Amino acid sequence: MSARVVSDDGNRIKIEGELDFVTAVSVRAELERAVGQAGQDVLLDLSGVSRANSVGLSLILVAARKQTEKGGNLRLTEVPQALSSIATVCQLDEWLTSVTESPQVS
């Protein structure tokens, strides 16, 4: 099991791999570093997340808090169904919806 954080341009951060108890410590450190170096408006791309549990949701909440503390905004894209389901159980579904970027319709 592994996961990594990839920041391609300072405003888009992508997480790849599994967000769980095994990867939490390393992903949190990488994600906090990427958010700290990012601009004011950050898009967190979750399209590369292959598996996630409540720890994954916690990591995203930490990133959102860090971005808010520096006066910025964090938006999400490609949120996996597992994270959406966990957010619903935790009564965070309204928050998740409010920060999730709608897919572009062509």
A tleap script that builds the chain and sets N, CA, C and O, in Angstrom:
source leaprc.protein.ff14SB
mol = sequence {
  NMET SER ALA ARG VAL VAL SER ASP ASP GLY
  ASN ARG ILE LYS ILE GLU GLY GLU LEU ASP
  PHE VAL THR ALA VAL SER VAL ARG ALA GLU
  LEU GLU ARG ALA VAL GLY GLN ALA GLY GLN
  ASP VAL LEU LEU ASP LEU SER GLY VAL SER
  ARG ALA ASN SER VAL GLY LEU SER LEU ILE
  LEU VAL ALA ALA ARG LYS GLN THR GLU LYS
  GLY GLY ASN LEU ARG LEU THR GLU VAL PRO
  GLN ALA LEU SER SER ILE ALA THR VAL CYS
  GLN LEU ASP GLU TRP LEU THR SER VAL THR
  GLU SER PRO GLN VAL CSER
}
set mol.1.N position { 0.835 -1.181 0.000 }
set mol.1.CA position { 0.000 0.000 0.000 }
set mol.1.C position { 0.875 1.238 0.000 }
set mol.1.O position { 1.837 1.349 0.760 }
set mol.2.N position { 0.515 2.157 -0.868 }
set mol.2.CA position { 1.276 3.392 -0.903 }
set mol.2.C position { 0.394 4.519 -1.424 }
set mol.2.O position { -0.657 4.296 -2.024 }
set mol.3.N position { 0.854 5.708 -1.178 }
set mol.3.CA position { 0.177 6.904 -1.671 }
set mol.3.C position { 1.216 7.995 -1.792 }
set mol.3.O position { 2.244 7.976 -1.115 }
set mol.4.N position { 0.933 8.947 -2.666 }
set mol.4.CA position { 1.844 10.078 -2.808 }
set mol.4.C position { 1.061 11.310 -3.206 }
set mol.4.O position { -0.043 11.228 -3.744 }
set mol.5.N position { 1.659 12.451 -2.927 }
set mol.5.CA position { 1.071 13.738 -3.255 }
set mol.5.C position { 1.910 14.355 -4.356 }
set mol.5.O position { 3.134 14.440 -4.250 }
set mol.6.N position { 1.241 14.785 -5.413 }
set mol.6.CA position { 1.928 15.388 -6.551 }
set mol.6.C position { 1.364 16.790 -6.743 }
set mol.6.O position { 0.161 16.958 -6.941 }
set mol.7.N position { 2.226 17.787 -6.684 }
set mol.7.CA position { 1.801 19.163 -6.931 }
set mol.7.C position { 2.409 19.595 -8.247 }
set mol.7.O position { 3.631 19.683 -8.367 }
set mol.8.N position { 1.566 19.869 -9.244 }
set mol.8.CA position { 2.136 20.153 -10.550 }
set mol.8.C position { 2.359 21.622 -10.858 }
set mol.8.O position { 3.274 21.953 -11.612 }
set mol.9.N position { 1.553 22.510 -10.301 }
set mol.9.CA position { 1.751 23.918 -10.644 }
set mol.9.C position { 1.532 24.879 -9.478 }
set mol.9.O position { 1.443 26.092 -9.673 }
set mol.10.N position { 1.448 24.340 -8.282 }
set mol.10.CA position { 1.241 25.192 -7.121 }
set mol.10.C position { -0.212 25.463 -6.795 }
set mol.10.O position { -0.540 25.829 -5.667 }
set mol.11.N position { -1.085 25.286 -7.772 }
set mol.11.CA position { -2.507 25.493 -7.515 }
set mol.11.C position { -3.312 24.210 -7.652 }
set mol.11.O position { -4.486 24.173 -7.283 }
set mol.12.N position { -2.703 23.176 -8.172 }
set mol.12.CA position { -3.369 21.880 -8.324 }
set mol.12.C position { -2.515 20.835 -7.615 }
set mol.12.O position { -1.336 20.659 -7.924 }
set mol.13.N position { -3.132 20.149 -6.663 }
set mol.13.CA position { -2.451 19.097 -5.911 }
set mol.13.C position { -3.203 17.802 -6.181 }
set mol.13.O position { -4.428 17.756 -6.071 }
set mol.14.N position { -2.481 16.767 -6.529 }
set mol.14.CA position { -3.113 15.480 -6.824 }
set mol.14.C position { -2.612 14.435 -5.840 }
set mol.14.O position { -1.418 14.357 -5.548 }
set mol.15.N position { -3.543 13.633 -5.333 }
set mol.15.CA position { -3.186 12.514 -4.466 }
set mol.15.C position { -3.384 11.239 -5.264 }
set mol.15.O position { -4.414 11.045 -5.910 }
set mol.16.N position { -2.378 10.371 -5.209 }
set mol.16.CA position { -2.443 9.089 -5.907 }
set mol.16.C position { -2.224 7.962 -4.911 }
set mol.16.O position { -1.353 8.060 -4.046 }
set mol.17.N position { -3.002 6.897 -5.022 }
set mol.17.CA position { -2.820 5.725 -4.178 }
set mol.17.C position { -3.921 5.559 -3.154 }
set mol.17.O position { -5.046 6.020 -3.351 }
set mol.18.N position { -3.590 4.896 -2.058 }
set mol.18.CA position { -4.556 4.549 -1.022 }
set mol.18.C position { -4.435 5.489 0.173 }
set mol.18.O position { -3.342 5.719 0.689 }
set mol.19.N position { -5.562 6.022 0.600 }
set mol.19.CA position { -5.598 6.896 1.775 }
set mol.19.C position { -6.176 6.098 2.928 }
set mol.19.O position { -7.392 5.965 3.067 }
set mol.20.N position { -5.279 5.569 3.753 }
set mol.20.CA position { -5.720 4.739 4.872 }
set mol.20.C position { -4.742 4.867 6.030 }
set mol.20.O position { -3.853 5.718 6.009 }
set mol.21.N position { -4.906 4.028 7.028 }
set mol.21.CA position { -4.066 4.099 8.231 }
set mol.21.C position { -2.589 3.883 7.921 }
set mol.21.O position { -1.727 4.472 8.574 }
set mol.22.N position { -2.293 3.053 6.945 }
set mol.22.CA position { -0.901 2.742 6.607 }
set mol.22.C position { -0.197 3.946 5.983 }
set mol.22.O position { 0.973 4.195 6.273 }
set mol.23.N position { -0.890 4.686 5.139 }
set mol.23.CA position { -0.258 5.787 4.409 }
set mol.23.C position { -0.471 7.159 5.052 }
set mol.23.O position { 0.095 8.150 4.592 }
set mol.24.N position { -1.270 7.222 6.095 }
set mol.24.CA position { -1.703 8.507 6.655 }
set mol.24.C position { -0.565 9.438 7.059 }
set mol.24.O position { -0.597 10.623 6.728 }
set mol.25.N position { 0.419 8.935 7.754 }
set mol.25.CA position { 1.484 9.807 8.268 }
set mol.25.C position { 2.268 10.442 7.126 }
set mol.25.O position { 2.493 11.653 7.128 }
set mol.26.N position { 2.684 9.642 6.158 }
set mol.26.CA position { 3.477 10.195 5.059 }
set mol.26.C position { 2.644 11.110 4.169 }
set mol.26.O position { 3.126 12.155 3.731 }
set mol.27.N position { 1.402 10.728 3.898 }
set mol.27.CA position { 0.553 11.567 3.052 }
set mol.27.C position { 0.239 12.887 3.747 }
set mol.27.O position { 0.228 13.936 3.103 }
set mol.28.N position { -0.015 12.848 5.039 }
set mol.28.CA position { -0.323 14.090 5.755 }
set mol.28.C position { 0.850 15.064 5.664 }
set mol.28.O position { 0.653 16.250 5.398 }
set mol.29.N position { 2.050 14.577 5.881 }
set mol.29.CA position { 3.224 15.452 5.805 }
set mol.29.C position { 3.378 16.035 4.400 }
set mol.29.O position { 3.618 17.232 4.245 }
set mol.30.N position { 3.240 15.195 3.384 }
set mol.30.CA position { 3.360 15.664 1.996 }
set mol.30.C position { 2.252 16.653 1.652 }
set mol.30.O position { 2.502 17.675 1.014 }
set mol.31.N position { 1.030 16.349 2.076 }
set mol.31.CA position { -0.109 17.206 1.764 }
set mol.31.C position { 0.011 18.556 2.464 }
set mol.31.O position { -0.263 19.591 1.858 }
set mol.32.N position { 0.412 18.556 3.719 }
set mol.32.CA position { 0.599 19.822 4.432 }
set mol.32.C position { 1.692 20.662 3.782 }
set mol.32.O position { 1.559 21.882 3.687 }
set mol.33.N position { 2.762 20.028 3.339 }
set mol.33.CA position { 3.838 20.750 2.659 }
set mol.33.C position { 3.327 21.349 1.342 }
set mol.33.O position { 3.597 22.511 1.038 }
set mol.34.N position { 2.593 20.556 0.569 }
set mol.34.CA position { 2.072 21.032 -0.716 }
set mol.34.C position { 1.088 22.183 -0.524 }
set mol.34.O position { 1.137 23.168 -1.260 }
set mol.35.N position { 0.202 22.067 0.455 }
set mol.35.CA position { -0.763 23.132 0.730 }
set mol.35.C position { -0.028 24.383 1.206 }
set mol.35.O position { -0.385 25.496 0.818 }
set mol.36.N position { 0.984 24.211 2.034 }
set mol.36.CA position { 1.762 25.347 2.520 }
set mol.36.C position { 2.460 26.116 1.411 }
set mol.36.O position { 2.634 27.330 1.509 }
set mol.37.N position { 2.858 25.416 0.359 }
set mol.37.CA position { 3.561 26.039 -0.766 }
set mol.37.C position { 2.612 26.503 -1.867 }
set mol.37.O position { 3.027 27.206 -2.789 }
set mol.38.N position { 1.359 26.120 -1.775 }
set mol.38.CA position { 0.392 26.420 -2.832 }
set mol.38.C position { -0.092 27.860 -2.752 }
set mol.38.O position { 0.141 28.568 -1.772 }
set mol.39.N position { -0.763 28.263 -3.803 }
set mol.39.CA position { -1.360 29.586 -3.862 }
set mol.39.C position { -2.614 29.674 -3.006 }
set mol.39.O position { -2.890 28.792 -2.193 }
set mol.40.N position { -3.364 30.742 -3.199 }
set mol.40.CA position { -4.566 30.975 -2.402 }
set mol.40.C position { -5.713 30.035 -2.765 }
set mol.40.O position { -6.446 29.583 -1.885 }
set mol.41.N position { -5.868 29.745 -4.034 }
set mol.41.CA position { -6.954 28.877 -4.490 }
set mol.41.C position { -6.368 27.570 -4.989 }
set mol.41.O position { -5.679 27.532 -6.008 }
set mol.42.N position { -6.649 26.505 -4.263 }
set mol.42.CA position { -6.062 25.197 -4.553 }
set mol.42.C position { -7.148 24.216 -4.968 }
set mol.42.O position { -8.224 24.166 -4.373 }
set mol.43.N position { -6.845 23.438 -6.000 }
set mol.43.CA position { -7.720 22.358 -6.430 }
set mol.43.C position { -7.052 21.050 -6.028 }
set mol.43.O position { -5.945 20.749 -6.475 }
set mol.44.N position { -7.725 20.278 -5.187 }
set mol.44.CA position { -7.215 18.982 -4.744 }
set mol.44.C position { -7.867 17.907 -5.606 }
set mol.44.O position { -9.064 17.644 -5.493 }
set mol.45.N position { -7.067 17.296 -6.461 }
set mol.45.CA position { -7.525 16.290 -7.421 }
set mol.45.C position { -7.406 14.909 -6.786 }
set mol.45.O position { -6.305 14.463 -6.462 }
set mol.46.N position { -8.529 14.241 -6.610 }
set mol.46.CA position { -8.554 12.925 -5.971 }
set mol.46.C position { -8.773 11.797 -6.978 }
set mol.46.O position { -9.106 10.676 -6.591 }
set mol.47.N position { -8.589 12.085 -8.263 }
set mol.47.CA position { -8.833 11.074 -9.297 }
set mol.47.C position { -7.886 9.887 -9.203 }
set mol.47.O position { -8.207 8.805 -9.692 }
set mol.48.N position { -6.732 10.068 -8.587 }
set mol.48.CA position { -5.766 8.984 -8.460 }
set mol.48.C position { -5.910 8.159 -7.195 }
set mol.48.O position { -5.122 7.242 -6.959 }
set mol.49.N position { -6.907 8.472 -6.379 }
set mol.49.CA position { -7.116 7.727 -5.131 }
set mol.49.C position { -7.802 6.404 -5.461 }
set mol.49.O position { -8.921 6.378 -5.973 }
set mol.50.N position { -7.112 5.315 -5.158 }
set mol.50.CA position { -7.645 3.990 -5.482 }
set mol.50.C position { -8.476 3.394 -4.348 }
set mol.50.O position { -9.310 2.518 -4.579 }
set mol.51.N position { -8.249 3.866 -3.135 }
set mol.51.CA position { -8.987 3.374 -1.975 }
set mol.51.C position { -8.881 4.411 -0.871 }
set mol.51.O position { -7.849 5.065 -0.721 }
set mol.52.N position { -9.960 4.561 -0.092 }
set mol.52.CA position { -9.930 5.537 0.997 }
set mol.52.C position { -10.880 5.104 2.100 }
set mol.52.O position { -11.891 4.442 1.861 }
set mol.53.N position { -10.522 5.502 3.319 }
set mol.53.CA position { -11.405 5.260 4.459 }
set mol.53.C position { -11.516 6.563 5.251 }
set mol.53.O position { -11.200 7.631 4.726 }
set mol.54.N position { -11.953 6.491 6.484 }
set mol.54.CA position { -12.158 7.700 7.281 }
set mol.54.C position { -10.873 8.502 7.475 }
set mol.54.O position { -10.919 9.721 7.641 }
set mol.55.N position { -9.743 7.830 7.455 }
set mol.55.CA position { -8.466 8.541 7.566 }
set mol.55.C position { -8.271 9.448 6.355 }
set mol.55.O position { -7.763 10.562 6.486 }
set mol.56.N position { -8.669 8.979 5.195 }
set mol.56.CA position { -8.576 9.798 3.986 }
set mol.56.C position { -9.394 11.069 4.109 }
set mol.56.O position { -8.938 12.148 3.731 }
set mol.57.N position { -10.603 10.942 4.638 }
set mol.57.CA position { -11.436 12.121 4.844 }
set mol.57.C position { -10.782 13.067 5.843 }
set mol.57.O position { -10.814 14.284 5.661 }
set mol.58.N position { -10.195 12.518 6.887 }
set mol.58.CA position { -9.498 13.328 7.884 }
set mol.58.C position { -8.343 14.110 7.257 }
set mol.58.O position { -8.139 15.280 7.579 }
set mol.59.N position { -7.597 13.474 6.371 }
set mol.59.CA position { -6.482 14.148 5.697 }
set mol.59.C position { -6.974 15.333 4.870 }
set mol.59.O position { -6.338 16.387 4.841 }
set mol.60.N position { -8.097 15.152 4.205 }
set mol.60.CA position { -8.659 16.230 3.392 }
set mol.60.C position { -9.142 17.373 4.284 }
set mol.60.O position { -8.969 18.542 3.940 }
set mol.61.N position { -9.739 17.045 5.414 }
set mol.61.CA position { -10.180 18.080 6.354 }
set mol.61.C position { -8.998 18.875 6.903 }
set mol.61.O position { -9.090 20.091 7.071 }
set mol.62.N position { -7.896 18.195 7.181 }
set mol.62.CA position { -6.682 18.881 7.653 }
set mol.62.C position { -6.182 19.845 6.580 }
set mol.62.O position { -5.834 20.987 6.881 }
set mol.63.N position { -6.145 19.389 5.337 }
set mol.63.CA position { -5.684 20.240 4.237 }
set mol.63.C position { -6.595 21.458 4.081 }
set mol.63.O position { -6.119 22.573 3.869 }
set mol.64.N position { -7.897 21.241 4.186 }
set mol.64.CA position { -8.849 22.352 4.069 }
set mol.64.C position { -8.639 23.364 5.191 }
set mol.64.O position { -8.668 24.573 4.959 }
set mol.65.N position { -8.429 22.866 6.405 }
set mol.65.CA position { -8.194 23.766 7.538 }
set mol.65.C position { -6.916 24.580 7.330 }
set mol.65.O position { -6.904 25.789 7.563 }
set mol.66.N position { -5.844 23.921 6.894 }
set mol.66.CA position { -4.569 24.623 6.662 }
set mol.66.C position { -4.743 25.712 5.612 }
set mol.66.O position { -4.223 26.817 5.763 }
set mol.67.N position { -5.471 25.397 4.553 }
set mol.67.CA position { -5.677 26.370 3.485 }
set mol.67.C position { -6.521 27.543 3.986 }
set mol.67.O position { -6.247 28.693 3.644 }
set mol.68.N position { -7.530 27.262 4.781 }
set mol.68.CA position { -8.375 28.312 5.346 }
set mol.68.C position { -7.578 29.198 6.297 }
set mol.68.O position { -7.754 30.416 6.306 }
set mol.69.N position { -6.704 28.593 7.096 }
set mol.69.CA position { -5.879 29.355 8.044 }
set mol.69.C position { -4.998 30.372 7.339 }
set mol.69.O position { -4.696 31.424 7.902 }
set mol.70.N position { -4.583 30.073 6.119 }
set mol.70.CA position { -3.745 31.035 5.396 }
set mol.70.C position { -4.570 31.943 4.484 }
set mol.70.O position { -4.027 32.655 3.639 }
set mol.71.N position { -5.892 31.904 4.671 }
set mol.71.CA position { -6.777 32.791 3.927 }
set mol.71.C position { -7.129 32.312 2.534 }
set mol.71.O position { -7.618 33.090 1.715 }
set mol.72.N position { -6.890 31.055 2.258 }
set mol.72.CA position { -7.153 30.519 0.928 }
set mol.72.C position { -8.378 29.630 0.873 }
set mol.72.O position { -9.103 29.464 1.854 }
set mol.73.N position { -8.585 29.069 -0.296 }
set mol.73.CA position { -9.708 28.166 -0.537 }
set mol.73.C position { -9.192 26.837 -1.060 }
set mol.73.O position { -8.223 26.790 -1.817 }
set mol.74.N position { -9.839 25.769 -0.656 }
set mol.74.CA position { -9.520 24.432 -1.156 }
set mol.74.C position { -10.770 23.873 -1.809 }
set mol.74.O position { -11.826 23.788 -1.182 }
set mol.75.N position { -10.642 23.493 -3.073 }
set mol.75.CA position { -11.733 22.859 -3.805 }
set mol.75.C position { -11.304 21.437 -4.125 }
set mol.75.O position { -10.113 21.164 -4.273 }
set mol.76.N position { -12.264 20.532 -4.232 }
set mol.76.CA position { -11.987 19.132 -4.541 }
set mol.76.C position { -12.534 18.786 -5.914 }
set mol.76.O position { -13.524 19.362 -6.367 }
set mol.77.N position { -11.881 17.842 -6.568 }
set mol.77.CA position { -12.400 17.300 -7.812 }
set mol.77.C position { -12.185 15.795 -7.817 }
set mol.77.O position { -11.242 15.287 -7.210 }
set mol.78.N position { -13.067 15.095 -8.504 }
set mol.78.CA position { -12.982 13.636 -8.648 }
set mol.78.C position { -12.981 12.925 -7.285 }
set mol.78.O position { -12.136 12.069 -7.023 }
set mol.79.N position { -13.924 13.287 -6.439 }
set mol.79.CA position { -14.026 12.680 -5.107 }
set mol.79.C position { -14.516 11.238 -5.248 }
set mol.79.O position { -15.579 11.003 -5.824 }
set mol.80.N position { -13.752 10.270 -4.729 }
set mol.80.CA position { -14.179 8.866 -4.807 }
set mol.80.C position { -15.483 8.631 -4.032 }
set mol.80.O position { -15.746 9.288 -3.024 }
set mol.81.N position { -16.274 7.701 -4.511 }
set mol.81.CA position { -17.548 7.381 -3.870 }
set mol.81.C position { -17.359 6.994 -2.403 }
set mol.81.O position { -18.180 7.347 -1.557 }
set mol.82.N position { -16.281 6.272 -2.102 }
set mol.82.CA position { -16.035 5.855 -0.713 }
set mol.82.C position { -15.926 7.067 0.213 }
set mol.82.O position { -16.461 7.052 1.321 }
set mol.83.N position { -15.233 8.116 -0.238 }
set mol.83.CA position { -15.108 9.315 0.593 }
set mol.83.C position { -16.444 10.038 0.725 }
set mol.83.O position { -16.766 10.558 1.793 }
set mol.84.N position { -17.213 10.073 -0.343 }
set mol.84.CA position { -18.539 10.693 -0.276 }
set mol.84.C position { -19.427 9.964 0.719 }
set mol.84.O position { -20.161 10.593 1.482 }
set mol.85.N position { -19.361 8.649 0.711 }
set mol.85.CA position { -20.173 7.849 1.635 }
set mol.85.C position { -19.768 8.085 3.084 }
set mol.85.O position { -20.624 8.218 3.959 }
set mol.86.N position { -18.475 8.136 3.332 }
set mol.86.CA position { -17.982 8.386 4.690 }
set mol.86.C position { -18.391 9.787 5.151 }
set mol.86.O position { -18.787 9.977 6.301 }
set mol.87.N position { -18.295 10.760 4.253 }
set mol.87.CA position { -18.704 12.123 4.592 }
set mol.87.C position { -20.179 12.167 4.979 }
set mol.87.O position { -20.565 12.899 5.890 }
set mol.88.N position { -20.990 11.392 4.294 }
set mol.88.CA position { -22.418 11.336 4.615 }
set mol.88.C position { -22.642 10.763 6.011 }
set mol.88.O position { -23.417 11.314 6.793 }
set mol.89.N position { -21.973 9.670 6.323 }
set mol.89.CA position { -22.097 9.046 7.646 }
set mol.89.C position { -21.647 10.011 8.743 }
set mol.89.O position { -22.232 10.044 9.826 }
set mol.90.N position { -20.610 10.791 8.459 }
set mol.90.CA position { -20.064 11.741 9.439 }
set mol.90.C position { -20.793 13.084 9.424 }
set mol.90.O position { -20.390 14.023 10.111 }
set mol.91.N position { -21.855 13.169 8.647 }
set mol.91.CA position { -22.630 14.395 8.484 }
set mol.91.C position { -21.782 15.547 7.954 }
set mol.91.O position { -21.964 16.702 8.336 }
set mol.92.N position { -20.859 15.206 7.073 }
set mol.92.CA position { -20.019 16.205 6.417 }
set mol.92.C position { -20.351 16.305 4.932 }
set mol.92.O position { -19.615 16.939 4.176 }
set mol.93.N position { -21.444 15.691 4.511 }
set mol.93.CA position { -21.773 15.674 3.093 }
set mol.93.C position { -22.067 17.074 2.549 }
set mol.93.O position { -21.727 17.368 1.403 }
set mol.94.N position { -22.691 17.938 3.347 }
set mol.94.CA position { -22.931 19.308 2.880 }
set mol.94.C position { -21.617 20.051 2.697 }
set mol.94.O position { -21.444 20.772 1.715 }
set mol.95.N position { -20.692 19.883 3.631 }
set mol.95.CA position { -19.375 20.516 3.485 }
set mol.95.C position { -18.687 19.979 2.241 }
set mol.95.O position { -18.150 20.753 1.448 }
set mol.96.N position { -18.695 18.669 2.061 }
set mol.96.CA position { -18.026 18.059 0.917 }
set mol.96.C position { -18.615 18.579 -0.386 }
set mol.96.O position { -17.878 18.893 -1.321 }
set mol.97.N position { -19.928 18.669 -0.451 }
set mol.97.CA position { -20.582 19.191 -1.651 }
set mol.97.C position { -20.185 20.641 -1.895 }
set mol.97.O position { -19.993 21.052 -3.040 }
set mol.98.N position { -20.064 21.413 -0.827 }
set mol.98.CA position { -19.747 22.836 -0.970 }
set mol.98.C position { -18.334 23.081 -1.483 }
set mol.98.O position { -18.062 24.134 -2.059 }
set mol.99.N position { -17.442 22.135 -1.284 }
set mol.99.CA position { -16.062 22.337 -1.733 }
set mol.99.C position { -15.705 21.482 -2.946 }
set mol.99.O position { -14.558 21.493 -3.392 }
set mol.100.N position { -16.673 20.744 -3.482 }
set mol.100.CA position { -16.402 19.884 -4.625 }
set mol.100.C position { -16.726 20.615 -5.913 }
set mol.100.O position { -17.812 21.168 -6.083 }
set mol.101.N position { -15.759 20.603 -6.814 }
set mol.101.CA position { -15.923 21.237 -8.117 }
set mol.101.C position { -16.833 20.374 -8.974 }
set mol.101.O position { -16.638 19.163 -9.076 }
set mol.102.N position { -17.814 20.995 -9.580 }
set mol.102.CA position { -18.710 20.250 -10.465 }
set mol.102.C position { -17.969 19.841 -11.729 }
set mol.102.O position { -17.166 20.611 -12.256 }
set mol.103.N position { -18.237 18.621 -12.221 }
set mol.103.CA position { -17.584 18.204 -13.458 }
set mol.103.C position { -18.054 19.065 -14.622 }
set mol.103.O position { -19.208 19.493 -14.669 }
set mol.104.N position { -17.160 19.309 -15.543 }
set mol.104.CA position { -17.491 20.085 -16.732 }
set mol.104.C position { -18.307 19.230 -17.690 }
set mol.104.O position { -17.949 18.085 -17.966 }
set mol.105.N position { -19.382 19.774 -18.188 }
set mol.105.CA position { -20.206 19.067 -19.165 }
set mol.105.C position { -19.838 19.593 -20.533 }
set mol.105.O position { -19.841 20.800 -20.777 }
set mol.106.N position { -19.514 18.655 -21.437 }
set mol.106.CA position { -19.112 19.116 -22.775 }
set mol.106.C position { -20.247 19.046 -23.759 }
set mol.106.O position { -20.075 19.397 -24.926 }
savepdb mol mol.pdb
quit
